[in-house]
Amino acid sequence: MEFWNRAALKSMFLPGGVLLLAMIALLQAHWFHFPLPLVNFCYVAALVAGLFLAWRFHSTRVFFALLSLALAERALNWYVPNGLARAATDVLAILLALNFVVLTWMEERGFTAPAVGTRLSLLCVEAIITSLICRPAHDGVSHVLRFPLLQPHWFDWTVVSQIPLLLFIVALVSLALRALLRPKPVESGFFWSLFALFFSLQFGGLSNIAQVYFATGCFVLVASVVETSYLMAYHDELTGLPGRRAFNETILGLQQRYAIAIVDVDHFKQFNDKYGHDTGDEVLRLVAGRLSQVTGGGKAFRCGGEEFAVVFNEKSAADIFQDLELLRMLIETSTFKVRSTKDRRSAPRGSERRKTIVKKLKLTGGRPELRTAERQVSVTVSIGVAEPTTSDRDVDQVIRTADKALYRAKENGRNRVEIGLAVRKRRRAAQGKS
């Protein structure tokens, strides 16, 4: 898997990384003064908005991450004025790191009773542990957290003790790995929000700057939920390409010179029936991956089913014909492995099936026989392309012309690129004059 491609980097830093880095720059440059009442208002507003959005979009992970953040902020406000800043900082650093790692790697289950009950129970246990460790009578427990594992002067720059700090770093590495393995806004949002919470602990939790970082941690999670809802609305979840809504908005902004190509996977229904829907999904992902690499400045979209579209702004159909040919050949030469198994529908049923299984076990010495085989499979696409004409510049008509060219490509044997009739006539006329 390519960790450092453009999409992965964009998902890693947007929007959480940009928000946190922008806030660090503002605080370091002293461009703005953040009054504490304003900071507290922004923090509460971000927290309430985040909880509401997380509930609305059924994201228990973000919901309980925000609750964990809010409880940590309240705990610092309670324990720091009572002279227990060091103990509270160490305990909360460990618990925040633990909560974010668990919530990040945990699968989303929605607001079901078991999921909510488990997470609430965890927070209640953590609240009890915090109250016990931060009591002056139990100072010995908090003293264990301050045990130096490495040279003490290496950590003079931080107020967090070595053991909690190392656990915090391990948590950040785990969150970064998750964000790279699963490049989605919420995953990277957990990483940057926990990073912001470290800065808030570093500045004591109660100072103006610490509250700014608490608010930033909330805003990062809120932004990740908003970005996720945007991706759900405008991007196809299966292929990762922009979806039908994004395509409709793109064609509204086209100028006078453009070309639209409609791409359809050949014999996709037969392929789906033969190898199954999971393999069909792999086919769509493969085609989408190749479409995202189209040259000529094209932008690919999934319009539905096995149909895709590629929009070329400020290009004519003749300009991008060779780019589409290269795309067609790239898809044709791309192969992947599918595992074929014997059709279960043709297997014997009932007692006959049991007899067959017993017979095979005797022949193989009691070992089950695996009858799976891998084979290389390739797919092809047909492409129809059109552009606006002097007589008809309506974009819907251009799409219909591209559809007709696509049908003509299917009728002429598939795995080919066809240009709209009006464009073909104009090209022939130009060739005749020359």
LOBA-389528 format. One record per residue (C-alpha): residue number from 1; residue in one letter; x, y, z negated. Coordinates in steps of 0.25 Angstrom, whole numbers, plus 5000, padded with zeros to 4 digits. Example, Ala and Ser with C-alpha at 12.3 -4.5 7.8 and 13.67 -1.06 7.14 Angstrom:
// LOBA-389528
- 1_a_5049_4982_4969
- 2_s_5055_4996_4971
//
This chain:
// LOBA-389528
- 1_m_5000_5000_5000
- 2_e_5005_5014_5004
- 3_f_5005_5022_4991
- 4_w_5011_5035_4997
- 5_n_5002_5037_5009
- 6_r_4995_5050_5011
- 7_a_4982_5045_5006
- 8_a_4988_5039_4993
- 9_l_4995_5052_4990
- 10_k_4983_5060_4993
- 11_s_4975_5052_4984
- 12_m_4985_5052_4973
- 13_f_4987_5067_4972
- 14_l_4973_5071_4976
- 15_p_4966_5077_4968
- 16_g_4972_5074_4955
- 17_g_4986_5076_4958
- 18_v_4984_5090_4964
- 19_l_4975_5094_4953
- 20_l_4985_5091_4942
- 21_l_4997_5096_4950
- 22_a_4990_5109_4952
- 23_m_4986_5111_4938
- 24_i_5001_5108_4934
- 25_a_5005_5119_4944
- 26_l_4995_5129_4938
- 27_l_5000_5126_4924
- 28_q_5014_5127_4927
- 29_a_5013_5139_4936
- 30_h_5005_5147_4925
- 31_w_4996_5152_4936
- 32_f_4983_5151_4928
- 33_h_4980_5152_4914
- 34_f_4970_5142_4909
- 35_p_4962_5146_4897
- 36_l_4959_5135_4887
- 37_p_4944_5137_4888
- 38_l_4944_5136_4903
- 39_v_4953_5124_4903
- 40_n_4943_5117_4893
- 41_f_4931_5121_4902
- 42_c_4938_5115_4914
- 43_y_4942_5102_4906
- 44_v_4928_5100_4901
- 45_a_4922_5103_4915
- 46_a_4931_5094_4922
- 47_l_4929_5083_4911
- 48_v_4913_5084_4912
- 49_a_4914_5085_4928
- 50_g_4923_5073_4928
- 51_l_4914_5064_4919
- 52_f_4902_5068_4927
- 53_l_4908_5065_4941
- 54_a_4914_5052_4935
- 55_w_4901_5048_4930
- 56_r_4894_5052_4943
- 57_f_4904_5044_4952
- 58_h_4904_5032_4943
- 59_s_4919_5033_4939
- 60_t_4920_5028_4925
- 61_r_4935_5028_4926
- 62_v_4936_5044_4928
- 63_f_4924_5046_4918
- 64_f_4932_5038_4907
- 65_a_4945_5044_4911
- 66_l_4939_5058_4909
- 67_l_4933_5053_4895
- 68_s_4947_5048_4891
- 69_l_4953_5062_4895
- 70_a_4943_5069_4887
- 71_l_4944_5061_4875
- 72_a_4960_5063_4875
- 73_e_4958_5078_4876
- 74_r_4948_5078_4864
- 75_a_4958_5069_4856
- 76_l_4969_5079_4859
- 77_n_4960_5090_4854
- 78_w_4957_5083_4841
- 79_y_4971_5077_4838
- 80_v_4981_5087_4842
- 81_p_4976_5098_4833
- 82_n_4977_5088_4821
- 83_g_4992_5086_4824
- 84_l_4991_5073_4831
- 85_a_4995_5078_4845
- 86_r_5006_5068_4847
- 87_a_4998_5056_4843
- 88_a_4986_5060_4851
- 89_t_4994_5063_4863
- 90_d_5001_5049_4863
- 91_v_4988_5042_4861
- 92_l_4980_5049_4871
- 93_a_4992_5048_4881
- 94_i_4991_5033_4880
- 95_l_4976_5032_4880
- 96_l_4974_5041_4892
- 97_a_4984_5033_4900
- 98_l_4977_5020_4896
- 99_n_4964_5025_4900
- 100_f_4968_5031_4913
- 101_v_4975_5018_4917
- 102_v_4963_5009_4913
- 103_l_4953_5018_4920
- 104_t_4962_5020_4932
- 105_w_4964_5005_4935
- 106_m_4950_5001_4930
- 107_e_4940_4998_4941
- 108_e_4928_5008_4942
- 109_r_4915_5001_4935
- 110_g_4906_5013_4935
- 111_f_4898_5018_4923
- 112_t_4893_5004_4919
- 113_a_4891_5000_4904
- 114_p_4903_4991_4903
- 115_a_4913_5001_4910
- 116_v_4908_5013_4902
- 117_g_4908_5005_4889
- 118_t_4922_4999_4891
- 119_r_4928_5013_4894
- 120_l_4921_5020_4882
- 121_s_4925_5009_4873
- 122_l_4940_5011_4877
- 123_l_4939_5026_4875
- 124_c_4933_5024_4861
- 125_v_4944_5014_4857
- 126_e_4954_5025_4862
- 127_a_4948_5036_4854
- 128_i_4949_5027_4841
- 129_i_4963_5024_4844
- 130_t_4967_5038_4846
- 131_s_4960_5042_4833
- 132_l_4967_5031_4825
- 133_i_4981_5034_4831
- 134_c_4980_5049_4830
- 135_r_4976_5049_4815
- 136_p_4988_5053_4806
- 137_a_4987_5040_4798
- 138_h_4990_5032_4810
- 139_d_5002_5040_4814
- 140_g_5011_5028_4815
- 141_v_5003_5023_4827
- 142_s_5005_5036_4835
- 143_h_5020_5036_4830
- 144_v_5021_5022_4838
- 145_l_5017_5029_4851
- 146_r_5028_5039_4849
- 147_f_5039_5028_4848
- 148_p_5050_5032_4858
- 149_l_5053_5021_4869
- 150_l_5063_5030_4876
- 151_q_5072_5042_4873
- 152_p_5063_5052_4866
- 153_h_5070_5064_4873
- 154_w_5065_5059_4886
- 155_f_5051_5062_4882
- 156_d_5053_5076_4876
- 157_w_5045_5082_4887
- 158_t_5032_5076_4883
- 159_v_5023_5075_4870
- 160_v_5018_5061_4873
- 161_s_5026_5050_4866
- 162_q_5034_5040_4874
- 163_i_5024_5028_4874
- 164_p_5012_5036_4878
- 165_l_5020_5043_4888
- 166_l_5025_5030_4895
- 167_l_5011_5024_4894
- 168_f_5006_5037_4901
- 169_i_5016_5036_4912
- 170_v_5013_5021_4914
- 171_a_4998_5026_4915
- 172_l_5001_5036_4926
- 173_v_5009_5026_4934
- 174_s_4998_5017_4933
- 175_l_4988_5027_4938
- 176_a_4997_5032_4949
- 177_l_4998_5017_4954
- 178_r_4983_5016_4954
- 179_a_4981_5029_4961
- 180_l_4991_5024_4972
- 181_l_4985_5010_4973
- 182_r_4971_5016_4974
- 183_p_4972_5030_4980
- 184_k_4959_5036_4975
- 185_p_4956_5050_4968
- 186_v_4952_5044_4955
- 187_e_4964_5035_4954
- 188_s_4974_5047_4956
- 189_g_4965_5055_4947
- 190_f_4968_5046_4935
- 191_f_4983_5048_4937
- 192_w_4983_5063_4938
- 193_s_4972_5065_4927
- 194_l_4981_5056_4918
- 195_f_4993_5065_4922
- 196_a_4986_5077_4918
- 197_l_4982_5071_4905
- 198_f_4997_5069_4902
- 199_f_4999_5084_4904
- 200_s_4988_5087_4894
- 201_l_4994_5078_4884
- 202_q_5008_5084_4886
- 203_f_5003_5098_4883
- 204_g_4996_5093_4870
- 205_g_4982_5091_4874
- 206_l_4977_5104_4868
- 207_s_4984_5115_4875
- 208_n_4979_5123_4887
- 209_i_4987_5116_4897
- 210_a_4984_5102_4891
- 211_q_4969_5105_4893
- 212_v_4972_5110_4907
- 213_y_4978_5096_4910
- 214_f_4966_5089_4903
- 215_a_4957_5097_4912
- 216_t_4966_5093_4924
- 217_g_4965_5078_4921
- 218_c_4949_5080_4921
- 219_f_4949_5087_4934
- 220_v_4958_5077_4941
- 221_l_4948_5066_4937
- 222_v_4937_5074_4942
- 223_a_4944_5077_4955
- 224_s_4946_5063_4957
- 225_v_4932_5059_4956
- 226_v_4928_5071_4965
- 227_e_4938_5066_4975
- 228_t_4933_5052_4974
- 229_s_4919_5056_4977
- 230_y_4924_5064_4989
- 231_l_4932_5052_4994
- 232_m_4919_5043_4992
- 233_a_4911_5053_5001
- 234_y_4921_5055_5012
- 235_h_4930_5043_5013
- 236_d_4927_5029_5016
- 237_e_4930_5020_5004
- 238_l_4934_5008_5012
- 239_t_4943_5014_5022
- 240_g_4948_5027_5015
- 241_l_4945_5035_5028
- 242_p_4935_5047_5027
- 243_g_4921_5043_5029
- 244_r_4909_5047_5037
- 245_r_4906_5059_5029
- 246_a_4920_5064_5031
- 247_f_4919_5061_5046
- 248_n_4906_5069_5047
- 249_e_4913_5081_5040
- 250_t_4925_5080_5048
- 251_i_4918_5081_5062
- 252_l_4910_5093_5057
- 253_g_4923_5101_5057
- 254_l_4928_5097_5070
- 255_q_4932_5107_5080
- 256_q_4930_5107_5095
- 257_r_4941_5098_5098
- 258_y_4941_5084_5092
- 259_a_4940_5069_5094
- 260_i_4932_5059_5087
- 261_a_4936_5044_5088
- 262_i_4926_5033_5083
- 263_v_4933_5020_5079
- 264_d_4926_5007_5077
- 265_v_4932_4993_5073
- 266_d_4930_4983_5083
- 267_h_4921_4970_5080
- 268_f_4921_4975_5065
- 269_k_4908_4967_5062
- 270_q_4913_4954_5067
- 271_f_4926_4956_5059
- 272_n_4918_4959_5047
- 273_d_4910_4947_5049
- 274_k_4922_4938_5051
- 275_y_4931_4942_5040
- 276_g_4922_4949_5030
- 277_h_4919_4963_5025
- 278_d_4932_4964_5017
- 279_t_4940_4961_5029
- 280_g_4931_4971_5037
- 281_d_4934_4982_5026
- 282_e_4949_4979_5028
- 283_v_4947_4981_5043
- 284_l_4941_4995_5041
- 285_r_4952_4999_5031
- 286_l_4962_4994_5042
- 287_v_4956_5002_5053
- 288_a_4954_5014_5043
- 289_g_4969_5014_5040
- 290_r_4973_5014_5054
- 291_l_4963_5025_5057
- 292_s_4969_5034_5046
- 293_q_4982_5033_5054
- 294_v_4976_5038_5067
- 295_t_4985_5048_5074
- 296_g_4981_5061_5082
- 297_g_4976_5068_5069
- 298_g_4963_5059_5068
- 299_k_4955_5057_5055
- 300_a_4948_5044_5053
- 301_f_4935_5042_5046
- 302_r_4926_5030_5043
- 303_c_4912_5032_5048
- 304_g_4906_5019_5044
- 305_g_4907_5004_5046
- 306_e_4919_5001_5055
- 307_e_4918_5015_5062
- 308_f_4928_5026_5060
- 309_a_4930_5039_5066
- 310_v_4943_5047_5069
- 311_v_4942_5062_5071
- 312_f_4953_5070_5079
- 313_n_4952_5085_5077
- 314_e_4958_5094_5088
- 315_k_4960_5082_5097
- 316_s_4954_5077_5109
- 317_a_4950_5063_5112
- 318_a_4961_5062_5123
- 319_d_4971_5067_5112
- 320_i_4968_5056_5102
- 321_f_4966_5045_5112
- 322_q_4980_5039_5110
- 323_d_4979_5041_5095
- 324_l_4966_5032_5095
- 325_e_4973_5022_5104
- 326_l_4984_5021_5094
- 327_l_4974_5020_5083
- 328_r_4967_5008_5090
- 329_m_4980_5001_5092
- 330_l_4984_5003_5078
- 331_i_4971_4996_5073
- 332_e_4972_4985_5083
- 333_t_4986_4981_5079
- 334_s_4983_4982_5064
- 335_t_4980_4968_5058
- 336_f_4977_4963_5044
- 337_k_4975_4950_5037
- 338_v_4961_4944_5034
- 339_r_4959_4931_5027
- 340_s_4950_4921_5034
- 341_t_4942_4911_5026
- 342_k_4932_4900_5030
- 343_d_4918_4906_5031
- 344_r_4911_4902_5019
- 345_r_4898_4902_5026
- 346_s_4902_4889_5034
- 347_a_4907_4882_5022
- 348_p_4899_4870_5016
- 349_r_4889_4873_5005
- 350_g_4885_4866_4992
- 351_s_4889_4851_4990
- 352_e_4896_4851_5004
- 353_r_4905_4863_5000
- 354_r_4909_4856_4987
- 355_k_4912_4843_4994
- 356_t_4921_4851_5004
- 357_i_4928_4858_4993
- 358_v_4931_4845_4986
- 359_k_4936_4839_4998
- 360_k_4946_4850_5001
- 361_l_4951_4850_4986
- 362_k_4954_4835_4988
- 363_l_4961_4837_5001
- 364_t_4970_4849_4995
- 365_g_4972_4842_4981
- 366_g_4963_4850_4973
- 367_r_4968_4863_4978
- 368_p_4958_4873_4985
- 369_e_4961_4875_5000
- 370_l_4963_4890_5004
- 371_r_4958_4892_5018
- 372_t_4961_4906_5020
- 373_a_4970_4912_5031
- 374_e_4974_4926_5035
- 375_r_4974_4931_5049
- 376_q_4978_4944_5055
- 377_v_4966_4952_5060
- 378_s_4966_4965_5068
- 379_v_4954_4975_5072
- 380_t_4952_4984_5083
- 381_v_4944_4997_5084
- 382_s_4937_5004_5096
- 383_i_4938_5019_5096
- 384_g_4929_5030_5103
- 385_v_4934_5044_5104
- 386_a_4927_5057_5109
- 387_e_4928_5072_5108
- 388_p_4919_5084_5110
- 389_t_4916_5088_5124
- 390_t_4913_5102_5130
- 391_s_4898_5097_5132
- 392_d_4896_5091_5118
- 393_r_4905_5095_5106
- 394_d_4895_5089_5096
- 395_v_4904_5080_5086
- 396_d_4892_5070_5085
- 397_q_4892_5069_5100
- 398_v_4907_5067_5100
- 399_i_4905_5055_5090
- 400_r_4895_5049_5098
- 401_t_4904_5050_5110
- 402_a_4915_5043_5102
- 403_d_4905_5032_5098
- 404_k_4902_5030_5113
- 405_a_4917_5029_5116
- 406_l_4918_5019_5104
- 407_y_4907_5010_5110
- 408_r_4913_5011_5124
- 409_a_4926_5006_5117
- 410_k_4919_4994_5111
- 411_e_4912_4991_5124
- 412_n_4926_4991_5132
- 413_g_4932_4981_5123
- 414_r_4935_4988_5109
- 415_n_4948_4991_5104
- 416_r_4949_5004_5112
- 417_v_4948_5019_5112
- 418_e_4937_5025_5121
- 419_i_4935_5040_5123
- 420_g_4922_5047_5125
- 421_l_4917_5048_5139
- 422_a_4917_5063_5140
- 423_v_4932_5063_5136
- 424_r_4935_5052_5146
- 425_k_4928_5059_5157
- 426_r_4936_5072_5154
- 427_r_4949_5064_5153
- 428_r_4946_5058_5167
- 429_a_4943_5071_5173
- 430_a_4956_5077_5167
- 431_q_4964_5065_5173
- 432_g_4957_5067_5187
- 433_k_4961_5081_5187
- 434_s_4976_5078_5184
//
